[in-house]
Amino acid sequence: MKVIVVNKYHSKVRHLTLGGWTRALLSVCVLGLPLGIGVYLGHKLAADDTATSDVLTADTTEKWSENLAEQKQEMITARDRANTQLSAITLRMAELQARLVRLDALGERLTTIAKLDSGEFDFNQTPAVGGPETIALGEAYKPPEFMRTVEQLIDKIDDREQQLETLEALMAKRKLQKDIFVAGRPVSKGWMSSRFGRRTDPFNGSISWHNGVDFAGKLGSDIIAVASGVVVESGERSGYGGIVEINHGGGFKTRYAHNKKNLVKIGDVVKKGQIIALMGSSGRSTGPHVHFEVYKYGRPVDPATYIHRTHR
């Protein structure tokens, strides 16, 4: 194989003759260079792909971790919110239960005040209802949101509570008016021995004015209050002997005199029908009896009007 080499001025020409080994080496170099470059580039690209894959894998893992952390936080927040709502519901239910107990007690008290038959209103039992089956007029009741139902129940309880409290106040006022209503006899046993007004004085026989009525009876028998009130006098007074005076309000006062023993003291609150003294003959008296007086706005009135008065 001949190789002709010409210089850049084309002035000289050289002839090279290549032997078999030389030709083989040159062929290897010419053919191997592109192959080597290809192999090198292939390894380079493979290395770059591996590095890129590593980067993508790391980024993906980091993002997944962030997403899991966010989801975990959301779950914790949702759990805390649910616990808070559950606590609020529990508190509301406890309040409702307490108020229902109060309503039951209020209802029982009203039943007692109104003197309703025993068992007519039992606040511990669900109200009895019934009736034959009829044609349905609509769909079955669908309960609304739980908390809204609870709030509606609270509103209903508020309304019922106010109504019952108003009713209780009216009934208590009526009972109070009945208790302070001056009516009845100041003794459980005895007879009227002297009336209100003009009479003959039992000691000197002259015509005199009697401000009350007298009920004669057995020494030591009970003297009772004809109405509820507050004791404003309890002791001894000239002519009256042992005396108890009660203020009933509304301008009314009553006096009970000639007592053997007073059983109440000033400031005591007495009830209608309560025993306040024992019958005696103290003071200006001819025998065991109670001198009973009724005052209206400071002026004595005939007790007979109130003795025979109809109870409210």
C-alpha positions in Angstrom: 0.0 0.0 0.0 1.5 3.4 -1.1 0.7 6.7 0.6 1.6 10.0 -1.3 2.3 13.0 0.9 2.4 16.4 -0.8 3.5 19.6 1.1 1.3 22.7 1.2 3.2 24.3 -1.7 2.9 21.2 -3.8 6.6 21.5 -4.5 7.6 18.2 -3.0 6.0 14.8 -3.1 6.9 11.8 -1.0 5.9 8.2 -1.4 5.3 6.0 1.6 4.9 2.3 1.3 2.9 0.6 4.2 3.5 -2.9 5.1 0.8 -5.4 6.3 1.1 -4.7 10.0 1.2 -1.0 9.4 -2.0 -1.2 7.3 -3.7 -3.2 10.0 -2.8 -0.8 12.8 -3.9 2.2 10.7 -7.2 0.4 10.0 -7.8 -0.3 13.7 -7.1 3.4 14.5 -9.4 4.7 11.8 -12.3 2.3 12.6 -11.8 2.2 16.4 -11.9 6.0 17.0 -15.6 6.4 16.1 -16.4 3.3 18.1 -14.5 4.6 21.1 -16.2 7.9 20.9 -19.6 6.2 20.7 -18.9 4.0 23.7 -17.7 7.1 25.7 -20.8 9.1 24.8 -23.0 6.1 25.8 -21.4 5.8 29.2 -21.7 9.6 29.7 -25.4 9.6 28.8 -26.0 6.6 31.1 -24.3 8.4 34.0 -26.3 11.5 33.4 -29.6 9.5 33.3 -28.7 7.8 36.6 -27.9 11.1 38.3 -31.2 12.6 37.0 -33.1 9.6 38.2 -31.5 9.9 41.6 -32.5 13.6 41.7 -36.1 12.8 40.7 -36.4 10.1 43.3 -35.2 12.4 46.1 -37.5 15.2 45.1 -40.5 12.8 44.9 -39.8 11.3 48.3 -39.5 14.8 49.9 -42.8 15.9 48.4 -44.5 12.8 49.6 -43.2 13.3 53.1 -44.5 16.9 53.0 -47.9 15.8 51.8 -48.1 13.1 54.5 -47.1 15.7 57.2 -49.8 18.0 56.0 -52.4 15.3 56.0 -51.4 14.2 59.4 -51.7 17.8 60.7 -55.2 18.1 59.1 -56.2 14.9 60.8 -55.0 16.2 64.1 -56.9 19.4 63.6 -60.0 17.6 62.6 -59.8 15.3 65.7 -59.3 18.3 68.0 -62.3 20.1 66.4 -64.4 17.0 66.9 -63.3 16.7 70.5 -64.2 20.3 71.1 -67.6 19.9 69.5 -68.2 16.7 71.5 -67.3 18.6 74.7 -69.7 21.4 73.8 -72.5 18.9 73.1 -71.9 17.1 76.3 -72.1 20.4 78.2 -75.3 21.4 76.5 -76.9 18.0 77.3 -75.9 18.3 80.9 -77.4 21.8 81.1 -80.6 20.5 79.5 -80.8 17.6 81.9 -80.4 20.0 84.9 -83.1 22.3 83.6 -85.4 19.4 83.0 -84.9 18.3 86.6 -85.7 21.8 87.7 -88.9 21.9 85.5 -90.0 18.5 87.0 -89.5 20.0 90.5 -91.4 23.1 89.6 -94.2 21.0 88.1 -94.4 18.9 91.3 -94.6 22.1 93.4 -97.4 23.5 91.2 -99.2 20.3 91.4 -99.1 20.5 95.2 -100.1 24.2 95.3 -103.0 23.5 92.9 -104.1 20.5 95.0 -104.4 18.3 92.0 -105.3 14.6 92.4 -102.4 12.4 93.1 -101.1 10.8 89.9 -103.0 13.2 87.7 -99.7 14.8 86.7 -96.6 12.6 87.0 -93.6 14.5 85.8 -91.4 11.3 86.0 -93.4 9.6 83.2 -93.7 10.3 79.5 -97.1 11.8 78.6 -99.5 9.0 77.4 -100.7 9.3 73.8 -102.4 7.0 71.3 -105.2 6.5 68.8 -106.2 4.3 65.9 -104.0 4.2 62.8 -105.1 6.6 60.1 -104.1 7.6 56.6 -100.6 9.2 56.5 -100.7 12.9 55.7 -97.0 13.2 54.9 -93.6 11.8 55.0 -92.0 10.6 58.3 -90.2 13.3 60.3 -86.7 13.8 59.2 -84.5 15.3 62.0 -82.5 18.3 61.1 -78.9 18.9 62.0 -78.1 17.6 65.5 -76.9 20.9 67.0 -79.8 22.8 65.5 -82.2 20.3 67.1 -80.5 20.8 70.4 -80.8 24.6 70.2 -84.5 24.3 69.3 -85.0 22.0 72.3 -83.3 24.6 74.5 -85.6 27.4 73.1 -88.6 25.2 73.9 -87.4 24.5 77.5 -86.8 28.3 78.0 -90.4 29.0 76.9 -91.9 26.3 79.1 -89.7 27.4 82.0 -90.9 31.0 81.7 -94.5 29.9 81.5 -94.2 27.6 84.6 -92.4 30.3 86.5 -95.2 32.8 85.7 -97.8 30.3 86.6 -96.0 29.6 89.9 -95.8 33.3 90.7 -99.5 33.7 90.0 -100.5 30.7 92.1 -98.1 31.7 94.9 -99.6 35.2 94.9 -103.1 33.7 95.0 -102.1 31.5 97.9 -100.6 34.4 99.7 -103.7 36.5 99.2 -105.8 33.7 100.5 -103.5 33.3 103.5 -103.6 37.0 104.4 -107.3 37.2 103.8 -108.8 37.9 107.2 -111.6 35.4 107.8 -112.7 32.9 110.4 -112.9 32.5 114.1 -109.9 33.0 116.5 -110.7 29.8 118.4 -111.3 26.2 117.4 -113.7 25.7 120.3 -115.9 28.3 122.1 -118.9 30.5 121.7 -119.3 34.2 121.1 -120.1 35.8 124.5 -120.1 39.5 123.5 -120.5 41.4 120.2 -119.0 44.5 118.7 -120.4 47.9 119.5 -122.6 49.3 122.3 -123.0 47.1 125.4 -123.4 47.1 129.1 -120.1 47.2 130.9 -119.7 43.9 132.9 -117.9 45.7 135.7 -119.9 48.9 136.4 -123.1 48.4 134.4 -122.8 51.5 132.3 -123.3 51.7 128.6 -119.9 51.4 126.9 -118.3 50.8 123.5 -116.9 47.3 122.8 -114.2 47.4 120.0 -114.2 43.7 119.4 -116.0 40.4 120.1 -115.5 37.9 122.9 -115.3 34.2 122.5 -115.7 32.3 125.8 -114.1 28.9 126.2 -112.1 26.6 128.4 -109.0 28.0 130.2 -105.9 27.1 128.2 -107.7 26.3 125.0 -106.1 27.3 121.7 -106.2 30.8 120.2 -105.4 30.8 116.4 -104.5 33.4 113.9 -107.3 34.2 111.4 -104.7 35.1 108.7 -101.0 35.0 108.0 -98.9 37.9 109.0 -96.1 39.3 111.3 -96.4 39.6 115.0 -96.0 43.3 115.9 -96.9 43.0 119.6 -96.7 40.2 122.2 -96.8 40.9 125.9 -98.9 42.7 128.5 -101.1 45.8 128.1 -103.3 47.6 130.6 -106.9 46.3 130.3 -106.0 43.7 127.7 -103.8 41.5 129.9 -101.8 39.1 127.7 -102.1 40.4 124.1 -100.9 39.4 120.6 -101.2 41.8 117.7 -100.6 40.6 114.1 -100.1 42.8 111.0 -101.5 41.0 107.9 -100.7 43.7 105.3 -103.2 45.5 103.2 -104.1 47.8 106.1 -105.4 44.9 108.3 -104.4 44.1 111.9 -105.9 41.7 114.4 -105.6 41.6 118.2 -106.1 38.6 120.6 -106.3 39.6 124.3 -106.7 38.3 127.9 -104.3 35.4 127.0 -103.0 33.0 129.6 -99.8 32.5 127.6 -98.5 33.9 124.4 -96.8 31.4 122.1 -95.3 33.9 119.6 -92.9 36.8 119.9 -92.5 40.1 118.1 -91.1 39.6 114.6 -92.5 36.0 114.2 -94.1 35.2 110.9 -97.3 33.2 111.6 -99.5 31.3 109.2 -103.3 31.2 108.9 -104.6 28.8 111.6 -101.4 28.7 113.6 -101.8 28.6 117.4 -100.5 31.8 118.8 -101.7 31.8 122.4 -103.6 30.0 125.1 -107.0 31.3 126.3 -106.9 33.0 129.7 -108.6 35.6 131.9 -105.8 38.1 132.3 -106.4 41.9 132.4 -109.9 43.3 132.7 -111.8 40.0 132.4 -114.6 38.1 134.2 -113.5 34.7 133.0 -111.6 32.6 130.4 -112.2 34.1 126.9 -110.4 35.8 124.0 -111.1 39.4 123.1 -110.8 39.6 119.3 -110.3 42.9 117.4 -110.0 43.7 113.7 -108.4 47.0 112.5 -108.6 48.3 109.0 -106.3 51.2 108.2 -106.0 51.9 111.9 -109.7 52.0 112.7 -111.6 49.2 114.5 -114.2 47.4 112.5 -116.8 44.7 113.4 -115.0 41.4 113.5 -118.3 39.6 112.8 -118.0 40.7 109.1 -114.7 38.8 108.9 -115.6 35.9 111.1 -118.4 34.9 108.7 -116.5 35.9 105.7 -116.3 33.4 102.8 -112.8 32.1 102.2 -111.3 32.9 98.9 
